[in-house]
Amino acid sequence: MEQKSMRLTLRVWRQDGPNDAGHVETLQVDGILEDMSFLEMLDKVNQDLIRAGKEPIAFDHDCREGICGTCSLMIDGVAHGPMKGTTACQLHMRHFRDGDTITIEPWRSGAFPVVKDLVVDRSAFDRILQAGGYVSVNTGAAPDAHTLPVPKPDADAAFDAAACIGCGACVASCPNGSAMLFVAAKVSHLARLPQGQPERRKRVLDMVAQMDAEGFGACSNHYECEAVCPKEISARVIAEMNRDYLESRLCSGS
């Protein structure tokens, strides 16, 4: 069956570099098929721009399978676009209509400076992970599955938190630019497992300290982070991290 072709108006943020003011550029595009992904649509737009001798739109992408979290786009003011539990690379053009105007912007956060156009620097997340999002205690060789029992509720909760792909949608959607959902997911993941216990208190203190040092805002329970998370991670992990943080502060005497 022949696919429907759409004509769209794109309002795209263009910025040559981190020190430039940037502006919105309006593009008229056609020949967009409804089975294209959002990134495939941008690929076609860039091909047309290159043929016309113009600068293509810079945007991040990698796996295009909803795994890596690289496709960080604000689409019509919503992180990753209108579909719940979906990354921008998994969003398809059939969710838009012929003649639509679509506004595409980068993540908006002081901790994520714009590199070029729709590309932002999210290395702040890397530094938070380097501060404690790992297990460094030598646990020896991998044990048999049955020798280290983990209660199923803990295993399920750890698995859910570990689903975080570090895309930054939580930060981009939060009116405070908070990274609490990301940090809490990484903290709660390891806090639920036996291997994460030896460094549990130091981990949460160090990661929260690094989060604050990076300039992320505070959480004020708007729950926008939970609403746009492509992996639908519950804001419950924030409460769990806050509890761990308070206990760790009390135990450390700080």
DRENPA-3360 file (N, C-alpha, C; in nm, 2 decimals, always signed):
BEGIN
1 = MEQKSMRL = +0.08/-0.12/+0.00/+0.00/+0.00/+0.00/+0.09/+0.12/+0.00 ~ +0.05/+0.22/-0.08/+0.13/+0.34/-0.10/+0.12/+0.42/+0.03 ~ +0.24/+0.47/+0.08/+0.24/+0.55/+0.20/+0.20/+0.70/+0.17 ~ +0.14/+0.75/+0.27/+0.10/+0.89/+0.26/+0.22/+0.98/+0.28 ~ +0.23/+1.08/+0.19/+0.34/+1.18/+0.19/+0.29/+1.31/+0.26 ~ +0.37/+1.36/+0.34/+0.33/+1.48/+0.42/+0.42/+1.60/+0.38 ~ +0.36/+1.72/+0.39/+0.43/+1.85/+0.39/+0.43/+1.91/+0.52 ~ +0.54/+1.95/+0.58/+0.55/+2.00/+0.71/+0.62/+2.13/+0.72;
9 = TLRVWRQD = +0.59/+2.21/+0.82/+0.67/+2.33/+0.85/+0.75/+2.30/+0.98 ~ +0.88/+2.31/+0.97/+0.97/+2.29/+1.08/+1.03/+2.42/+1.13 ~ +1.02/+2.44/+1.26/+1.08/+2.55/+1.33/+1.19/+2.50/+1.41 ~ +1.32/+2.51/+1.36/+1.43/+2.44/+1.41/+1.53/+2.54/+1.48 ~ +1.58/+2.51/+1.60/+1.68/+2.59/+1.66/+1.81/+2.58/+1.59 ~ +1.87/+2.69/+1.55/+2.00/+2.68/+1.49/+2.10/+2.77/+1.57 ~ +2.21/+2.71/+1.60/+2.31/+2.78/+1.68/+2.45/+2.73/+1.64 ~ +2.54/+2.82/+1.59/+2.66/+2.78/+1.54/+2.76/+2.73/+1.64;
17 = GPNDAGHV = +2.75/+2.78/+1.76/+2.84/+2.73/+1.87/+2.79/+2.78/+2.01 ~ +2.85/+2.73/+2.11/+2.81/+2.76/+2.25/+2.80/+2.91/+2.28 ~ +2.88/+2.99/+2.21/+2.89/+3.13/+2.25/+2.80/+3.22/+2.15 ~ +2.73/+3.16/+2.06/+2.65/+3.23/+1.97/+2.50/+3.24/+2.03 ~ +2.43/+3.34/+1.98/+2.30/+3.37/+2.04/+2.20/+3.26/+1.99 ~ +2.21/+3.22/+1.87/+2.11/+3.12/+1.82/+1.98/+3.18/+1.77 ~ +1.91/+3.11/+1.69/+1.78/+3.16/+1.64/+1.70/+3.05/+1.59 ~ +1.57/+3.07/+1.57/+1.48/+2.97/+1.51/+1.47/+2.99/+1.36;
25 = ETLQVDGI = +1.50/+2.88/+1.29/+1.49/+2.88/+1.14/+1.37/+2.80/+1.10 ~ +1.29/+2.86/+1.01/+1.17/+2.80/+0.95/+1.20/+2.73/+0.82 ~ +1.17/+2.60/+0.81/+1.19/+2.52/+0.69/+1.06/+2.46/+0.64 ~ +1.04/+2.46/+0.51/+0.93/+2.39/+0.45/+0.98/+2.26/+0.40 ~ +0.93/+2.15/+0.44/+0.97/+2.02/+0.39/+0.86/+1.94/+0.34 ~ +0.88/+1.86/+0.24/+0.78/+1.77/+0.19/+0.84/+1.64/+0.15 ~ +0.75/+1.55/+0.11/+0.80/+1.41/+0.08/+0.83/+1.33/+0.21 ~ +0.77/+1.37/+0.32/+0.79/+1.30/+0.45/+0.69/+1.19/+0.45;
33 = LEDMSFLE = +0.73/+1.06/+0.47/+0.65/+0.95/+0.47/+0.61/+0.92/+0.62 ~ +0.49/+0.87/+0.64/+0.44/+0.84/+0.77/+0.51/+0.73/+0.85 ~ +0.58/+0.64/+0.77/+0.65/+0.53/+0.84/+0.80/+0.57/+0.87 ~ +0.84/+0.69/+0.84/+0.97/+0.74/+0.88/+0.97/+0.77/+1.03 ~ +1.09/+0.74/+1.09/+1.11/+0.78/+1.23/+1.14/+0.93/+1.22 ~ +1.13/+1.00/+1.34/+1.16/+1.14/+1.35/+1.30/+1.17/+1.30 ~ +1.39/+1.09/+1.34/+1.53/+1.11/+1.30/+1.55/+1.09/+1.15 ~ +1.48/+0.99/+1.09/+1.48/+0.97/+0.95/+1.43/+1.09/+0.87;
41 = MLDKVNQD = +1.33/+1.15/+0.93/+1.27/+1.28/+0.87/+1.38/+1.38/+0.87 ~ +1.46/+1.40/+0.98/+1.56/+1.49/+0.99/+1.68/+1.46/+0.89 ~ +1.70/+1.33/+0.87/+1.80/+1.29/+0.77/+1.76/+1.34/+0.63 ~ +1.63/+1.32/+0.60/+1.59/+1.37/+0.47/+1.60/+1.52/+0.46 ~ +1.56/+1.59/+0.56/+1.58/+1.74/+0.56/+1.72/+1.78/+0.54 ~ +1.81/+1.71/+0.61/+1.96/+1.74/+0.59/+2.00/+1.71/+0.45 ~ +1.96/+1.60/+0.39/+1.99/+1.57/+0.25/+1.95/+1.68/+0.16 ~ +1.83/+1.73/+0.18/+1.77/+1.84/+0.10/+1.86/+1.97/+0.12;
49 = LIRAGKEP = +1.89/+2.00/+0.25/+1.97/+2.12/+0.27/+2.11/+2.11/+0.21 ~ +2.17/+1.99/+0.21/+2.30/+1.97/+0.15/+2.30/+1.99/+0.00 ~ +2.19/+1.94/-0.06/+2.17/+1.95/-0.21/+2.16/+2.10/-0.24 ~ +2.10/+2.18/-0.15/+2.07/+2.32/-0.18/+2.20/+2.40/-0.14 ~ +2.30/+2.34/-0.10/+2.43/+2.41/-0.06/+2.42/+2.48/+0.07 ~ +2.33/+2.43/+0.16/+2.31/+2.49/+0.29/+2.36/+2.40/+0.40 ~ +2.38/+2.46/+0.52/+2.44/+2.39/+0.63/+2.33/+2.29/+0.69 ~ +2.36/+2.16/+0.71/+2.27/+2.07/+0.76/+2.25/+2.09/+0.91;
57 = IAFDHDCR = +2.14/+2.04/+0.97/+2.11/+2.06/+1.11/+2.19/+1.95/+1.19 ~ +2.26/+2.00/+1.29/+2.33/+1.91/+1.37/+2.24/+1.86/+1.48 ~ +2.24/+1.72/+1.49/+2.16/+1.66/+1.60/+2.23/+1.53/+1.64 ~ +2.21/+1.49/+1.76/+2.28/+1.37/+1.82/+2.19/+1.25/+1.78 ~ +2.26/+1.14/+1.75/+2.20/+1.01/+1.73/+2.30/+0.90/+1.74 ~ +2.26/+0.78/+1.77/+2.35/+0.67/+1.77/+2.28/+0.54/+1.74 ~ +2.22/+0.47/+1.84/+2.17/+0.34/+1.82/+2.04/+0.34/+1.74 ~ +1.96/+0.45/+1.76/+1.83/+0.46/+1.70/+1.73/+0.34/+1.73;
65 = EGICGTCS = +1.75/+0.29/+1.85/+1.67/+0.18/+1.90/+1.62/+0.20/+2.04 ~ +1.62/+0.33/+2.08/+1.57/+0.36/+2.21/+1.66/+0.31/+2.33 ~ +1.79/+0.29/+2.30/+1.88/+0.23/+2.40/+1.98/+0.33/+2.46 ~ +2.04/+0.41/+2.37/+2.15/+0.49/+2.41/+2.11/+0.62/+2.47 ~ +2.00/+0.68/+2.44/+1.95/+0.80/+2.50/+2.01/+0.92/+2.43 ~ +2.08/+0.90/+2.32/+2.15/+1.02/+2.25/+2.05/+1.11/+2.18 ~ +1.94/+1.06/+2.14/+1.85/+1.14/+2.05/+1.77/+1.25/+2.14 ~ +1.84/+1.34/+2.19/+1.79/+1.44/+2.29/+1.72/+1.56/+2.21;
73 = LMIDGVAH = +1.59/+1.55/+2.20/+1.52/+1.66/+2.12/+1.40/+1.70/+2.20 ~ +1.38/+1.84/+2.21/+1.25/+1.89/+2.25/+1.16/+1.90/+2.13 ~ +1.05/+1.83/+2.12/+0.96/+1.84/+2.01/+0.83/+1.90/+2.05 ~ +0.80/+2.01/+1.99/+0.68/+2.09/+2.03/+0.67/+2.11/+2.19 ~ +0.79/+2.13/+2.24/+0.79/+2.17/+2.39/+0.79/+2.05/+2.48 ~ +0.80/+1.92/+2.42/+0.80/+1.80/+2.51/+0.92/+1.72/+2.48 ~ +0.99/+1.68/+2.58/+1.11/+1.60/+2.57/+1.08/+1.47/+2.50 ~ +1.15/+1.44/+2.39/+1.13/+1.32/+2.30/+0.99/+1.32/+2.23;
81 = GPMKGTTA = +0.91/+1.43/+2.24/+0.79/+1.43/+2.16/+0.67/+1.39/+2.23 ~ +0.55/+1.38/+2.16/+0.42/+1.36/+2.22/+0.39/+1.22/+2.27 ~ +0.47/+1.12/+2.23/+0.43/+0.98/+2.27/+0.50/+0.94/+2.40 ~ +0.42/+0.89/+2.49/+0.47/+0.85/+2.62/+0.56/+0.73/+2.61 ~ +0.66/+0.72/+2.69/+0.75/+0.61/+2.69/+0.82/+0.58/+2.56 ~ +0.86/+0.69/+2.49/+0.92/+0.68/+2.36/+1.03/+0.78/+2.34 ~ +1.14/+0.73/+2.29/+1.25/+0.82/+2.26/+1.23/+0.89/+2.12 ~ +1.30/+0.99/+2.09/+1.28/+1.06/+1.97/+1.31/+0.97/+1.85;
89 = CQLHMRHF = +1.40/+0.88/+1.86/+1.44/+0.79/+1.75/+1.33/+0.69/+1.72 ~ +1.25/+0.66/+1.83/+1.14/+0.57/+1.81/+1.00/+0.63/+1.77 ~ +1.00/+0.77/+1.77/+0.88/+0.84/+1.74/+0.87/+0.84/+1.58 ~ +0.75/+0.80/+1.54/+0.73/+0.80/+1.39/+0.64/+0.91/+1.34 ~ +0.65/+0.94/+1.22/+0.59/+1.06/+1.16/+0.44/+1.04/+1.14 ~ +0.39/+0.92/+1.16/+0.24/+0.89/+1.15/+0.17/+0.96/+1.27 ~ +0.24/+1.00/+1.37/+0.18/+1.07/+1.48/+0.17/+1.22/+1.46 ~ +0.20/+1.26/+1.34/+0.18/+1.40/+1.30/+0.09/+1.40/+1.18;
97 = RDGDTITI = +0.04/+1.52/+1.14/-0.05/+1.53/+1.03/+0.01/+1.62/+0.92 ~ -0.04/+1.59/+0.80/+0.00/+1.68/+0.69/-0.03/+1.82/+0.72 ~ +0.07/+1.91/+0.70/+0.05/+2.05/+0.72/+0.09/+2.10/+0.86 ~ +0.13/+2.01/+0.95/+0.16/+2.04/+1.08/+0.29/+2.13/+1.09 ~ +0.29/+2.22/+1.19/+0.41/+2.29/+1.22/+0.48/+2.23/+1.34 ~ +0.60/+2.19/+1.33/+0.67/+2.12/+1.44/+0.79/+2.21/+1.49 ~ +0.80/+2.23/+1.61/+0.91/+2.31/+1.67/+1.01/+2.21/+1.73 ~ +1.14/+2.22/+1.70/+1.24/+2.13/+1.74/+1.35/+2.21/+1.81;
105 = EPWRSGAF = +1.38/+2.18/+1.93/+1.48/+2.25/+2.01/+1.57/+2.16/+2.08 ~ +1.69/+2.21/+2.13/+1.77/+2.12/+2.21/+1.73/+2.12/+2.36 ~ +1.79/+2.03/+2.44/+1.76/+2.04/+2.58/+1.79/+2.18/+2.63 ~ +1.70/+2.23/+2.72/+1.73/+2.36/+2.78/+1.77/+2.35/+2.92 ~ +1.89/+2.36/+2.95/+1.94/+2.35/+3.09/+2.08/+2.42/+3.09 ~ +2.11/+2.49/+3.20/+2.24/+2.55/+3.21/+2.35/+2.45/+3.23 ~ +2.31/+2.33/+3.28/+2.41/+2.23/+3.29/+2.44/+2.15/+3.16 ~ +2.35/+2.18/+3.06/+2.37/+2.11/+2.93/+2.39/+2.22/+2.82;
113 = PVVKDLVV = +2.51/+2.28/+2.82/+2.53/+2.39/+2.72/+2.52/+2.34/+2.57 ~ +2.46/+2.42/+2.49/+2.45/+2.39/+2.35/+2.58/+2.39/+2.28 ~ +2.61/+2.28/+2.21/+2.74/+2.27/+2.13/+2.71/+2.32/+1.99 ~ +2.61/+2.28/+1.93/+2.57/+2.33/+1.79/+2.43/+2.28/+1.76 ~ +2.35/+2.38/+1.72/+2.21/+2.35/+1.68/+2.13/+2.27/+1.79 ~ +2.11/+2.14/+1.76/+2.03/+2.06/+1.86/+2.12/+1.97/+1.95 ~ +2.25/+1.99/+1.94/+2.34/+1.91/+2.01/+2.38/+1.98/+2.14 ~ +2.37/+1.91/+2.26/+2.41/+1.97/+2.38/+2.52/+1.88/+2.45;
121 = DRSAFDRI = +2.60/+1.94/+2.54/+2.70/+1.87/+2.61/+2.65/+1.82/+2.74 ~ +2.63/+1.68/+2.74/+2.58/+1.62/+2.86/+2.68/+1.55/+2.94 ~ +2.81/+1.60/+2.93/+2.92/+1.53/+3.01/+2.90/+1.55/+3.16 ~ +2.81/+1.64/+3.20/+2.78/+1.65/+3.35/+2.73/+1.52/+3.40 ~ +2.65/+1.45/+3.32/+2.60/+1.32/+3.37/+2.72/+1.22/+3.38 ~ +2.82/+1.23/+3.29/+2.93/+1.14/+3.30/+3.01/+1.16/+3.43 ~ +3.02/+1.29/+3.47/+3.10/+1.32/+3.59/+3.02/+1.28/+3.72 ~ +2.89/+1.28/+3.71/+2.81/+1.23/+3.83/+2.83/+1.08/+3.84;
129 = LQAGGYVS = +2.83/+1.01/+3.73/+2.85/+0.87/+3.74/+3.00/+0.84/+3.79 ~ +3.09/+0.91/+3.74/+3.23/+0.89/+3.78/+3.25/+0.92/+3.93 ~ +3.16/+1.00/+3.99/+3.17/+1.03/+4.13/+3.12/+0.91/+4.22 ~ +3.05/+0.81/+4.16/+3.01/+0.70/+4.25/+2.91/+0.60/+4.19 ~ +2.88/+0.62/+4.06/+2.78/+0.53/+4.00/+2.84/+0.40/+3.96 ~ +2.91/+0.33/+4.05/+2.97/+0.20/+4.01/+3.00/+0.12/+4.14 ~ +3.04/+0.00/+4.12/+3.08/-0.09/+4.23/+3.23/-0.11/+4.22 ~ +3.31/-0.06/+4.31/+3.46/-0.08/+4.30/+3.51/-0.19/+4.40;
137 = VNTGAAPD = +3.43/-0.23/+4.49/+3.47/-0.34/+4.58/+3.49/-0.47/+4.51 ~ +3.60/-0.54/+4.53/+3.63/-0.66/+4.46/+3.54/-0.77/+4.52 ~ +3.45/-0.82/+4.43/+3.35/-0.92/+4.47/+3.39/-1.06/+4.42 ~ +3.51/-1.07/+4.36/+3.55/-1.20/+4.31/+3.48/-1.23/+4.17 ~ +3.50/-1.36/+4.14/+3.44/-1.41/+4.01/+3.28/-1.41/+4.02 ~ +3.22/-1.41/+3.91/+3.07/-1.41/+3.91/+3.02/-1.54/+3.98 ~ +2.94/-1.52/+4.08/+2.89/-1.64/+4.16/+2.77/-1.70/+4.08 ~ +2.74/-1.82/+4.12/+2.62/-1.89/+4.07/+2.50/-1.81/+4.10;
145 = AHTLPVPK = +2.40/-1.81/+4.02/+2.28/-1.73/+4.04/+2.21/-1.75/+4.17 ~ +2.22/-1.87/+4.22/+2.14/-1.90/+4.34/+2.22/-1.88/+4.47 ~ +2.35/-1.84/+4.46/+2.43/-1.83/+4.58/+2.42/-1.69/+4.65 ~ +2.36/-1.59/+4.58/+2.35/-1.46/+4.63/+2.20/-1.41/+4.61 ~ +2.12/-1.46/+4.71/+1.98/-1.44/+4.69/+1.94/-1.29/+4.70 ~ +1.86/-1.24/+4.61/+1.81/-1.11/+4.61/+1.65/-1.12/+4.61 ~ +1.59/-1.06/+4.71/+1.44/-1.07/+4.71/+1.38/-1.01/+4.58 ~ +1.28/-1.08/+4.53/+1.23/-1.04/+4.40/+1.18/-0.89/+4.39;
153 = PDADAAFD = +1.12/-0.84/+4.50/+1.08/-0.69/+4.49/+1.21/-0.60/+4.47 ~ +1.32/-0.64/+4.54/+1.44/-0.56/+4.52/+1.50/-0.58/+4.38 ~ +1.50/-0.70/+4.33/+1.55/-0.73/+4.20/+1.47/-0.65/+4.09 ~ +1.34/-0.65/+4.11/+1.25/-0.58/+4.01/+1.28/-0.43/+4.02 ~ +1.29/-0.38/+4.14/+1.31/-0.24/+4.16/+1.44/-0.19/+4.10 ~ +1.55/-0.28/+4.12/+1.68/-0.25/+4.07/+1.68/-0.25/+3.92 ~ +1.61/-0.35/+3.86/+1.60/-0.36/+3.72/+1.53/-0.24/+3.66 ~ +1.42/-0.19/+3.72/+1.35/-0.08/+3.67/+1.43/+0.05/+3.68;
161 = AAACIGCG = +1.51/+0.07/+3.78/+1.60/+0.18/+3.79/+1.71/+0.18/+3.70 ~ +1.76/+0.06/+3.67/+1.87/+0.04/+3.58/+1.83/+0.06/+3.43 ~ +1.70/+0.08/+3.41/+1.66/+0.10/+3.27/+1.69/+0.24/+3.23 ~ +1.73/+0.33/+3.32/+1.76/+0.47/+3.28/+1.87/+0.47/+3.18 ~ +1.85/+0.55/+3.07/+1.95/+0.55/+2.96/+2.03/+0.69/+2.96 ~ +2.00/+0.77/+3.07/+2.08/+0.89/+3.08/+2.06/+0.99/+2.97 ~ +1.94/+1.00/+2.91/+1.91/+1.08/+2.80/+1.91/+1.23/+2.84 ~ +1.86/+1.26/+2.96/+1.85/+1.40/+3.01/+1.72/+1.46/+2.99;
169 = ACVASCPN = +1.62/+1.38/+2.95/+1.48/+1.43/+2.93/+1.43/+1.48/+3.06 ~ +1.46/+1.42/+3.17/+1.42/+1.46/+3.30/+1.46/+1.60/+3.34 ~ +1.59/+1.63/+3.30/+1.64/+1.77/+3.33/+1.58/+1.87/+3.24 ~ +1.56/+1.83/+3.11/+1.51/+1.93/+3.01/+1.36/+1.96/+3.04 ~ +1.29/+1.87/+3.10/+1.15/+1.90/+3.13/+1.12/+1.96/+3.26 ~ +1.22/+1.95/+3.35/+1.20/+2.01/+3.49/+1.21/+2.16/+3.48 ~ +1.11/+2.23/+3.54/+1.12/+2.38/+3.55/+1.25/+2.43/+3.63 ~ +1.30/+2.34/+3.71/+1.42/+2.38/+3.79/+1.55/+2.32/+3.73;
177 = GSAMLFVA = +1.54/+2.25/+3.62/+1.66/+2.18/+3.56/+1.72/+2.08/+3.65 ~ +1.64/+2.01/+3.72/+1.69/+1.91/+3.82/+1.73/+1.78/+3.76 ~ +1.83/+1.72/+3.81/+1.88/+1.59/+3.76/+1.85/+1.48/+3.86 ~ +1.75/+1.51/+3.95/+1.72/+1.41/+4.06/+1.68/+1.28/+4.01 ~ +1.60/+1.27/+3.90/+1.55/+1.14/+3.86/+1.66/+1.06/+3.81 ~ +1.75/+1.12/+3.73/+1.87/+1.05/+3.68/+1.96/+1.00/+3.79 ~ +1.99/+1.09/+3.88/+2.09/+1.05/+3.99/+2.02/+0.94/+4.08 ~ +1.89/+0.96/+4.11/+1.82/+0.87/+4.20/+1.81/+0.73/+4.13;
185 = AKVSHLAR = +1.79/+0.72/+4.00/+1.78/+0.60/+3.93/+1.92/+0.52/+3.95 ~ +2.03/+0.59/+3.93/+2.16/+0.53/+3.94/+2.19/+0.49/+4.08 ~ +2.15/+0.57/+4.18/+2.18/+0.54/+4.32/+2.09/+0.42/+4.36 ~ +1.96/+0.43/+4.33/+1.87/+0.33/+4.37/+1.90/+0.19/+4.31 ~ +1.94/+0.19/+4.19/+1.98/+0.07/+4.12/+2.08/-0.01/+4.20 ~ +2.18/+0.05/+4.24/+2.29/-0.02/+4.32/+2.25/-0.04/+4.47 ~ +2.17/+0.05/+4.52/+2.13/+0.04/+4.66/+2.04/-0.08/+4.68 ~ +1.98/-0.13/+4.58/+1.89/-0.25/+4.59/+1.96/-0.38/+4.58;
193 = LPQGQPER = +2.09/-0.38/+4.55/+2.16/-0.50/+4.52/+2.27/-0.52/+4.63 ~ +2.30/-0.65/+4.66/+2.40/-0.68/+4.76/+2.54/-0.62/+4.73 ~ +2.57/-0.62/+4.60/+2.70/-0.57/+4.56/+2.72/-0.42/+4.58 ~ +2.61/-0.35/+4.59/+2.62/-0.21/+4.61/+2.62/-0.16/+4.76 ~ +2.61/-0.26/+4.85/+2.60/-0.22/+4.99/+2.73/-0.16/+5.05 ~ +2.85/-0.22/+5.02/+2.97/-0.16/+5.09/+2.99/-0.01/+5.07 ~ +2.95/+0.04/+4.95/+2.98/+0.18/+4.92/+2.85/+0.26/+4.92 ~ +2.74/+0.21/+4.97/+2.61/+0.27/+4.96/+2.61/+0.41/+5.01;
201 = RKRVLDMV = +2.66/+0.43/+5.13/+2.65/+0.57/+5.19/+2.74/+0.67/+5.12 ~ +2.86/+0.62/+5.09/+2.96/+0.71/+5.02/+2.91/+0.75/+4.88 ~ +2.85/+0.65/+4.82/+2.80/+0.67/+4.68/+2.70/+0.78/+4.67 ~ +2.60/+0.78/+4.76/+2.49/+0.87/+4.75/+2.54/+1.01/+4.79 ~ +2.63/+1.02/+4.89/+2.68/+1.15/+4.92/+2.77/+1.21/+4.81 ~ +2.85/+1.13/+4.75/+2.94/+1.18/+4.64/+2.86/+1.22/+4.52 ~ +2.76/+1.14/+4.48/+2.69/+1.16/+4.36/+2.60/+1.29/+4.37 ~ +2.54/+1.30/+4.49/+2.46/+1.42/+4.51/+2.55/+1.55/+4.51;
209 = AQMDAEGF = +2.66/+1.54/+4.57/+2.76/+1.65/+4.58/+2.80/+1.69/+4.44 ~ +2.83/+1.59/+4.35/+2.87/+1.62/+4.22/+2.75/+1.68/+4.14 ~ +2.63/+1.63/+4.16/+2.51/+1.68/+4.09/+2.50/+1.83/+4.13 ~ +2.52/+1.87/+4.25/+2.51/+2.01/+4.29/+2.62/+2.09/+4.23 ~ +2.74/+2.03/+4.23/+2.85/+2.11/+4.17/+2.84/+2.13/+4.02 ~ +2.76/+2.05/+3.95/+2.74/+2.07/+3.81/+2.64/+2.18/+3.78 ~ +2.56/+2.22/+3.88/+2.47/+2.33/+3.86/+2.33/+2.29/+3.83 ~ +2.29/+2.17/+3.85/+2.15/+2.13/+3.83/+2.07/+2.19/+3.94;
217 = GACSNHYE = +1.94/+2.21/+3.91/+1.85/+2.27/+4.01/+1.80/+2.17/+4.11 ~ +1.72/+2.21/+4.21/+1.66/+2.13/+4.31/+1.53/+2.07/+4.26 ~ +1.49/+1.96/+4.32/+1.36/+1.90/+4.29/+1.25/+1.96/+4.37 ~ +1.14/+2.00/+4.31/+1.03/+2.06/+4.38/+0.90/+1.98/+4.35 ~ +0.92/+1.85/+4.31/+0.81/+1.76/+4.30/+0.70/+1.81/+4.19 ~ +0.75/+1.85/+4.08/+0.66/+1.88/+3.97/+0.62/+1.75/+3.89 ~ +0.70/+1.65/+3.90/+0.68/+1.52/+3.83/+0.68/+1.53/+3.68 ~ +0.74/+1.64/+3.63/+0.75/+1.64/+3.48/+0.86/+1.54/+3.44;
225 = CEAVCPKE = +0.96/+1.51/+3.52/+1.06/+1.41/+3.49/+1.00/+1.27/+3.47 ~ +0.91/+1.23/+3.56/+0.84/+1.10/+3.54/+0.76/+1.10/+3.42 ~ +0.69/+1.21/+3.39/+0.60/+1.22/+3.28/+0.67/+1.20/+3.14 ~ +0.79/+1.25/+3.13/+0.86/+1.24/+3.00/+0.96/+1.13/+2.99 ~ +1.00/+1.07/+3.10/+1.10/+0.96/+3.09/+1.07/+0.86/+2.99 ~ +1.15/+0.83/+2.89/+1.12/+0.73/+2.79/+1.12/+0.59/+2.84 ~ +1.18/+0.57/+2.96/+1.18/+0.44/+3.02/+1.08/+0.43/+3.14 ~ +1.00/+0.54/+3.15/+0.89/+0.55/+3.25/+0.94/+0.51/+3.39;
233 = ISARVIAE = +1.06/+0.56/+3.43/+1.11/+0.54/+3.56/+1.03/+0.62/+3.66 ~ +0.99/+0.56/+3.77/+0.90/+0.62/+3.87/+0.98/+0.72/+3.96 ~ +0.91/+0.83/+3.99/+0.97/+0.93/+4.08/+0.99/+0.88/+4.22 ~ +0.94/+0.76/+4.24/+0.96/+0.69/+4.37/+1.11/+0.68/+4.41 ~ +1.20/+0.66/+4.30/+1.34/+0.65/+4.33/+1.40/+0.77/+4.39 ~ +1.34/+0.89/+4.36/+1.39/+1.01/+4.43/+1.36/+1.01/+4.58 ~ +1.25/+0.96/+4.62/+1.22/+0.95/+4.76/+1.32/+0.85/+4.83 ~ +1.35/+0.74/+4.76/+1.44/+0.64/+4.81/+1.58/+0.70/+4.83;
241 = MNRDYLES = +1.62/+0.78/+4.73/+1.76/+0.84/+4.73/+1.76/+0.95/+4.84 ~ +1.65/+1.02/+4.86/+1.65/+1.12/+4.97/+1.66/+1.06/+5.10 ~ +1.60/+0.94/+5.12/+1.61/+0.87/+5.25/+1.75/+0.82/+5.27 ~ +1.81/+0.77/+5.16/+1.95/+0.72/+5.18/+2.04/+0.84/+5.21 ~ +2.02/+0.95/+5.14/+2.11/+1.06/+5.16/+2.10/+1.12/+5.30 ~ +1.98/+1.13/+5.36/+1.96/+1.17/+5.49/+2.03/+1.08/+5.59 ~ +2.01/+0.95/+5.57/+2.07/+0.85/+5.66/+2.22/+0.86/+5.66 ~ +2.27/+0.87/+5.53/+2.42/+0.88/+5.52/+2.48/+1.00/+5.58;
249 = RLCSGS = +2.41/+1.12/+5.57/+2.45/+1.24/+5.63/+2.46/+1.22/+5.78 ~ +2.35/+1.16/+5.84/+2.35/+1.14/+5.98/+2.46/+1.05/+6.03 ~ +2.48/+0.94/+5.95/+2.59/+0.85/+5.99/+2.73/+0.90/+5.98 ~ +2.74/+0.99/+5.88/+2.88/+1.05/+5.86/+2.90/+1.17/+5.95 ~ +2.79/+1.22/+6.02/+2.81/+1.33/+6.11/+2.82/+1.46/+6.04 ~ +2.79/+1.47/+5.91/+2.80/+1.59/+5.84/+2.67/+1.67/+5.83;
% end
